[in-house]
Amino acid sequence: MDSTRALATEAVHAGRDDLARQGLHAPPIDLSTTYPSYDSRGEAARIDAFAATGAEPEGPPVYGRLGNPTVARFETALGRLEGTDSAVAFASGMAALTAVLLVRASMGLRHVVAVRPLYGCSDHLLTAGLLGSEVTWTDPAGVTDALRPDTGLVMVESPANPTLAEVDLRAMAHACGSVPLLADNTFATPVLQRPAEQGARLILHSATKYLGGHGDVMAGVVACDEELAAHLRQIRFATGAVLHPLAGYLLLRGLSTLPVRVRAASANAAELARRLTADPRVTRVHYPRIGGAMIAFEVAGDPHEVIANVDLITPAVSLGSVDTLIQHPASISHRIVDPADRRGAGVSDRLLRLSVGLEEVEDLWSDLNQALGQRPVRGAGLHRIAAPPRGATSHNSPAPADDYVPPTALRRSQLAPPHPTWP
């Protein structure tokens, strides 16, 4: 990212810098699957160069599976927002993670060290060994001891899905030594944190979520250095896990409003977290230190009844859209994880995950309030924001029980603090 530009400016202009010189305002959508070439010798040389190095071919495009100009604009923009040399886009977030695992396995590095919780399908992909990988699960303090000569990757989500637990990414990167740290930054986005500046070498996004932001595109992307990007492009070409050009266009458009959307939704989320924390029908609230638009909370009653009774809020999987979504992780997003592992990672059967959107916060609270049902008798119990797992942090961690007083406010000034390099 240009250090003289604010994040909001880069979000609008990155990947579009050449448009005005071409007499264009909106980026074009290139839907071609193939491209004509009358220089077959030159084309053969460019394909050979890609096969050898994975570098993006110079000159005109060759074939849609090798690369697409519209998708390349999104990749350029996301790399600049995350502060990395490059970014490589895929058909989904899981396709992106699969490509990373295949790259490391192709180098004989099949062992992965991972910290729970992760997104349920990421957990399953690692645990089931579907790609021939082997995983060691550990807490953040145990990463160094878990490393082996064949460890190719350390993986973490911060804030984590769905408990929103946070880890110190800089300390994690130090603990990894020469092993690349992959940080899933889907929940935070580069608006709240840029893991590359804390030592992560790979930054994973389910771009379906906040980067797209409107629930109408499915994609994944890995921001990283050019050395790793070259290998990822070769895997993408070989497996065909390419991103459609229309999706690339929608993602580039989504990035232009990303800072505004994340900060507005975060303000709503902080207010809802404050009210949920003070509500006797809620036994625990998880909200991250860095803020954000995601809340997880545990209810005293039946969580399925809450899901069934929302009206304005949409009961659906996924997150990061302009509208508010709620789901029950133990039933859906993390159902595939072994129940003991799921509960051990803090994903209780009473946990609900709320992706807060851009609606008026009073309307959202009105819907949550009625969905939670009748309030219990005053004084029926004490509730608190959840303490994080060992090695992790969460926003407003509680004091010991005897001294605990529920927070009376989560100030909007605490949300989305500007990064030190952003003017």
KEDRENLUM-902224 format. One line per field, with one value per residue (C-alpha): residue number from 1; x, y, z. Coordinates in steps of 0.02 Angstrom, whole numbers, plus 50000, padded with zeros to 5 digits. Each point is the difference from the previous one (the first is absolute). Example, Ala and Ser with C-alpha at 12.3 -4.5 7.8 and 13.67 -1.06 7.14 Angstrom:
! residues 2
resi <- (1, 2)
x <- (50615, 50069)
y <- (49775, 50172)
z <- (50390, 49967)
***
This chain:
! residues 423
resi <- (1, 2, 3, 4, 5, 6, 7, 8, 9, 10, 11, 12, 13, 14, 15, 16, 17, 18, 19, 20, 21, 22, 23, 24, 25, 26, 27, 28, 29, 30, 31, 32, 33, 34, 35, 36, 37, 38, 39, 40, 41, 42, 43, 44, 45, 46, 47, 48, 49, 50, 51, 52, 53, 54, 55, 56, 57, 58, 59, 60, 61, 62, 63, 64, 65, 66, 67, 68, 69, 70, 71, 72, 73, 74, 75, 76, 77, 78, 79, 80, 81, 82, 83, 84, 85, 86, 87, 88, 89, 90, 91, 92, 93, 94, 95, 96, 97, 98, 99, 100, 101, 102, 103, 104, 105, 106, 107, 108, 109, 110, 111, 112, 113, 114, 115, 116, 117, 118, 119, 120, 121, 122, 123, 124, 125, 126, 127, 128, 129, 130, 131, 132, 133, 134, 135, 136, 137, 138, 139, 140, 141, 142, 143, 144, 145, 146, 147, 148, 149, 150, 151, 152, 153, 154, 155, 156, 157, 158, 159, 160, 161, 162, 163, 164, 165, 166, 167, 168, 169, 170, 171, 172, 173, 174, 175, 176, 177, 178, 179, 180, 181, 182, 183, 184, 185, 186, 187, 188, 189, 190, 191, 192, 193, 194, 195, 196, 197, 198, 199, 200, 201, 202, 203, 204, 205, 206, 207, 208, 209, 210, 211, 212, 213, 214, 215, 216, 217, 218, 219, 220, 221, 222, 223, 224, 225, 226, 227, 228, 229, 230, 231, 232, 233, 234, 235, 236, 237, 238, 239, 240, 241, 242, 243, 244, 245, 246, 247, 248, 249, 250, 251, 252, 253, 254, 255, 256, 257, 258, 259, 260, 261, 262, 263, 264, 265, 266, 267, 268, 269, 270, 271, 272, 273, 274, 275, 276, 277, 278, 279, 280, 281, 282, 283, 284, 285, 286, 287, 288, 289, 290, 291, 292, 293, 294, 295, 296, 297, 298, 299, 300, 301, 302, 303, 304, 305, 306, 307, 308, 309, 310, 311, 312, 313, 314, 315, 316, 317, 318, 319, 320, 321, 322, 323, 324, 325, 326, 327, 328, 329, 330, 331, 332, 333, 334, 335, 336, 337, 338, 339, 340, 341, 342, 343, 344, 345, 346, 347, 348, 349, 350, 351, 352, 353, 354, 355, 356, 357, 358, 359, 360, 361, 362, 363, 364, 365, 366, 367, 368, 369, 370, 371, 372, 373, 374, 375, 376, 377, 378, 379, 380, 381, 382, 383, 384, 385, 386, 387, 388, 389, 390, 391, 392, 393, 394, 395, 396, 397, 398, 399, 400, 401, 402, 403, 404, 405, 406, 407, 408, 409, 410, 411, 412, 413, 414, 415, 416, 417, 418, 419, 420, 421, 422, 423)
x <- (50000, 50061, 50055, 49941, 49821, 49867, 49919, 49835, 50086, 50089, 49837, 49923, 50149, 50107, 49982, 49922, 50151, 50010, 49817, 50001, 50147, 49896, 49850, 49905, 49916, 49931, 50115, 49959, 49941, 50100, 49897, 50113, 50052, 50131, 50099, 50063, 50186, 50088, 50171, 49993, 50187, 49988, 49847, 50088, 50146, 49885, 49911, 50168, 50054, 49842, 50025, 50177, 49974, 49815, 50024, 49856, 50028, 50052, 49903, 49819, 49899, 50011, 49858, 49874, 50072, 50171, 49938, 49866, 50022, 49846, 50050, 50177, 49933, 49920, 50160, 50103, 49879, 49991, 50189, 50018, 49870, 50085, 50174, 50068, 50092, 49862, 49832, 49927, 49811, 49905, 49823, 49968, 50086, 50017, 50079, 50125, 50045, 50012, 50124, 50109, 50002, 50041, 50144, 50080, 49966, 50084, 50158, 49988, 49929, 49836, 49992, 49893, 49993, 49832, 49912, 49815, 49873, 50006, 49857, 49917, 50043, 50181, 50006, 49928, 50118, 50148, 49933, 49938, 50166, 49907, 50154, 50124, 50039, 50026, 49949, 50055, 49876, 50071, 49969, 50101, 50129, 50037, 50039, 50189, 49999, 49881, 50115, 50084, 50126, 49855, 49889, 49948, 49876, 49931, 49818, 49897, 49843, 49997, 49865, 49950, 49843, 49883, 50061, 50092, 50151, 50155, 50183, 50157, 50048, 50172, 50040, 49928, 50110, 50152, 49954, 49989, 50183, 50028, 49832, 49872, 49857, 49831, 49877, 49818, 49951, 49821, 49918, 50117, 50037, 50145, 49891, 50029, 50169, 50134, 50081, 50147, 50064, 49999, 50100, 49869, 50062, 49831, 49835, 49844, 49828, 49835, 49967, 49818, 49982, 50052, 50104, 49849, 49884, 49831, 49970, 50007, 50175, 50100, 50190, 50160, 50166, 50174, 50107, 50185, 50175, 50035, 50099, 49849, 49880, 50093, 49974, 49817, 49970, 50072, 49884, 49852, 50041, 50021, 49842, 49890, 49941, 49988, 49892, 49869, 50030, 49829, 50044, 50165, 49905, 49878, 50143, 50093, 49841, 49975, 50174, 49958, 49874, 50087, 50065, 49832, 49902, 50114, 50005, 49812, 49958, 50129, 49914, 49836, 50083, 50079, 49833, 49914, 50141, 49974, 49814, 50022, 50128, 49871, 49861, 49957, 49944, 50180, 50131, 50158, 50051, 50155, 50059, 50179, 50122, 50026, 49813, 49914, 49828, 49993, 49924, 49984, 49887, 49934, 49819, 49921, 49855, 49986, 50109, 49893, 49850, 50097, 50042, 49819, 49931, 50105, 49907, 50109, 50162, 50029, 50034, 50134, 50178, 50140, 50038, 50065, 49851, 49914, 49854, 50009, 50012, 49987, 50043, 50030, 50180, 49979, 49861, 50073, 50171, 50088, 49886, 50136, 50122, 50002, 49886, 50137, 50123, 49865, 49958, 50183, 50028, 49862, 49860, 49861, 49830, 49920, 50114, 49925, 50103, 49937, 50069, 49941, 49951, 49959, 49820, 49948, 50063, 49833, 49911, 50128, 49983, 49810, 50010, 50129, 49902, 49841, 50093, 50084, 49829, 49942, 50125, 50034, 49966, 50123, 50152, 49987, 50184, 50159, 50068, 50158, 50104, 50097, 50178, 50113, 50089, 50181, 50111, 49853, 49914, 49824, 49923, 49956, 50056, 49912, 50073, 49988, 49820, 49993, 50056, 49914, 49886, 49929, 50067, 49880, 50062, 50111, 50049, 49990, 50170, 50071, 49949, 50110, 50146, 50098, 50158, 50157, 50047, 49831, 49991)
y <- (50000, 50175, 50062, 50176, 49942, 49960, 49829, 50073, 50082, 49840, 49903, 50113, 50015, 49842, 49892, 50145, 50116, 49980, 50027, 50188, 49987, 49877, 50116, 49887, 50029, 49829, 49850, 49890, 49820, 49884, 49842, 49917, 49822, 50002, 50131, 50005, 49989, 50000, 49974, 49818, 49993, 50149, 49929, 49834, 50092, 50093, 49840, 49916, 50148, 49987, 49812, 50032, 50150, 50029, 50184, 50087, 49989, 50163, 50063, 49963, 49866, 49821, 49900, 50030, 49865, 50082, 50173, 50132, 50190, 50038, 49876, 50070, 50173, 49929, 49907, 50159, 50097, 49870, 49981, 50187, 50006, 49856, 50070, 49849, 49980, 49899, 49917, 49848, 49979, 49835, 49936, 49992, 50019, 49812, 49992, 50130, 49901, 49840, 50084, 50054, 49822, 49927, 50122, 49951, 49814, 50010, 50051, 49849, 50106, 49915, 50036, 50145, 50078, 50082, 50092, 49971, 50061, 50016, 50009, 49828, 49948, 50056, 49893, 49852, 50018, 49991, 49867, 49881, 50003, 50013, 50073, 49885, 50128, 49965, 50125, 50033, 50104, 50111, 50160, 50155, 49965, 49828, 50045, 49992, 49829, 49933, 50041, 49857, 49991, 49966, 50141, 50106, 50117, 50072, 50053, 50114, 50107, 50162, 50046, 49817, 49927, 49993, 50044, 50159, 49953, 50099, 49953, 50106, 49978, 50076, 49877, 49859, 50046, 50003, 49828, 49932, 50035, 49967, 49912, 50113, 50063, 50001, 50120, 49991, 50184, 49975, 50072, 50147, 50052, 50120, 50138, 49933, 49913, 49959, 49836, 50016, 50145, 49885, 49864, 49891, 49943, 49944, 50092, 49901, 50073, 49922, 50145, 49944, 50094, 50180, 50028, 49969, 50064, 49974, 49812, 49980, 49935, 49847, 50012, 49975, 50091, 49981, 50156, 49957, 50031, 49971, 49840, 49912, 50084, 49922, 49825, 50037, 50054, 49836, 49902, 50104, 49967, 49814, 49977, 50125, 50085, 50166, 50149, 50053, 50174, 50063, 49949, 50093, 50155, 49990, 49977, 50151, 50101, 49932, 50057, 50181, 50006, 49876, 50129, 50089, 49838, 49922, 50155, 50030, 49818, 49998, 50146, 49906, 49843, 50090, 50069, 49832, 49918, 50128, 49963, 49812, 50008, 50086, 49878, 49861, 49886, 49996, 49907, 50047, 50123, 49984, 50160, 50029, 50129, 50073, 50025, 49942, 49953, 49822, 49953, 49829, 49976, 49857, 49998, 49934, 49927, 49900, 50074, 49916, 50099, 50161, 49947, 49956, 50164, 50133, 50104, 50142, 49904, 49859, 49826, 49943, 49939, 50115, 50175, 50170, 50058, 50170, 49914, 49913, 49810, 49880, 49816, 49860, 49940, 49832, 49957, 50073, 50079, 49889, 49847, 49907, 50019, 49860, 50054, 49980, 50102, 50128, 50025, 49996, 50148, 50098, 49967, 49957, 49933, 50163, 50113, 50111, 50096, 50169, 50088, 50179, 50101, 50179, 50010, 50127, 49930, 50031, 49892, 49862, 50006, 49997, 49840, 49918, 50052, 49914, 49848, 49972, 49980, 50048, 50069, 49897, 50065, 50136, 49934, 49826, 49995, 50091, 50004, 50067, 50021, 49838, 49984, 49945, 49833, 49992, 50102, 50094, 50164, 50068, 50171, 50053, 49838, 49989, 50027, 49859, 49955, 50086, 50165, 49986, 50140, 49983, 50138, 50144, 50052, 49951, 50168, 50022, 50084, 49829, 49931, 49979, 50102, 50072, 49905, 50099, 50016, 50064, 50191)
z <- (50000, 49960, 50173, 49957, 49972, 50129, 49997, 49942, 49852, 49951, 50014, 49869, 49881, 50013, 49845, 49905, 49982, 49810, 49959, 49972, 49879, 49899, 49998, 50119, 50167, 50048, 49983, 49850, 50020, 49888, 49977, 49872, 50033, 49863, 49904, 49821, 49966, 49832, 50080, 50054, 50034, 50116, 50084, 50029, 50080, 50118, 50051, 50031, 50107, 50105, 50022, 50060, 50113, 50032, 49960, 49914, 49812, 49917, 49852, 49950, 50090, 49940, 50079, 50139, 50112, 49991, 50047, 49971, 49993, 50107, 50135, 49994, 50046, 50157, 50045, 49981, 50110, 50138, 50005, 50023, 50138, 50093, 49969, 49906, 49836, 49920, 50020, 49912, 49984, 49997, 49974, 50189, 50167, 50015, 49826, 50059, 50157, 49897, 49883, 50147, 50070, 49829, 49974, 50165, 49973, 49829, 50093, 50116, 50142, 50041, 50187, 50060, 50173, 50033, 50140, 50033, 49969, 49812, 49877, 50007, 49822, 50022, 50157, 49905, 49852, 50119, 50118, 49866, 49907, 49835, 49915, 50085, 50133, 50185, 50132, 50179, 50098, 50136, 50095, 49955, 50136, 49930, 49820, 50012, 50085, 49867, 49853, 49907, 49857, 49880, 50065, 49853, 50079, 50161, 49987, 50111, 49990, 50097, 50043, 49993, 49925, 50094, 50176, 49946, 50107, 49950, 50002, 49995, 49818, 50023, 50139, 49895, 49851, 50114, 50069, 49822, 49962, 49815, 49977, 49913, 50107, 49912, 50082, 49950, 49998, 49939, 50157, 50026, 49820, 49966, 50074, 50176, 49983, 49872, 50053, 49879, 50105, 50151, 49915, 49914, 49830, 49933, 50028, 49957, 49964, 49962, 49881, 49998, 50164, 50034, 49843, 49889, 50134, 49919, 50007, 49811, 49962, 50053, 50000, 50096, 49995, 50074, 50023, 50012, 49934, 49817, 50031, 50075, 49877, 49854, 50072, 50036, 49820, 49939, 50115, 49944, 49817, 50030, 50104, 49908, 50160, 49910, 50044, 49874, 49925, 50056, 50179, 49982, 49945, 50145, 50124, 49932, 50017, 50176, 50054, 49961, 50143, 50116, 50128, 50010, 50017, 50130, 50110, 49993, 50035, 50140, 50084, 49995, 50067, 50147, 50052, 49985, 50098, 50138, 50010, 49991, 50141, 50110, 49956, 50125, 49857, 49939, 50103, 49906, 49863, 49892, 49916, 49939, 50065, 49825, 49977, 49843, 49941, 50071, 50168, 50080, 50150, 50104, 50055, 50158, 49902, 49840, 49862, 49867, 50059, 49975, 49822, 49967, 50067, 49913, 49873, 49934, 50027, 49874, 50071, 49877, 49985, 49941, 50062, 49950, 49901, 50012, 50088, 50169, 50006, 50147, 50011, 50124, 49972, 50086, 49877, 49840, 49974, 50129, 49992, 49905, 50145, 50129, 50144, 50132, 49896, 49966, 50183, 50048, 49884, 50088, 49875, 50122, 49950, 50059, 49897, 49864, 49872, 49942, 49846, 50025, 49848, 49958, 50059, 50131, 50166, 50089, 49872, 50023, 50188, 49989, 49899, 50113, 50155, 49942, 49934, 50169, 50081, 50174, 50123, 50157, 50174, 50049, 50093, 49924, 49951, 49955, 49824, 49924, 49845, 49979, 50058, 49856, 49987, 50061, 49884, 49925, 50042, 49987, 50017, 50177, 50084, 50169, 50172, 50128, 50041, 50169, 49925, 49832, 49940, 49823, 49887, 49980, 49829, 49855, 49930, 49812, 50010, 50043, 49831, 49847, 50064, 49854, 49958, 50045, 49816, 49948, 50000)
***
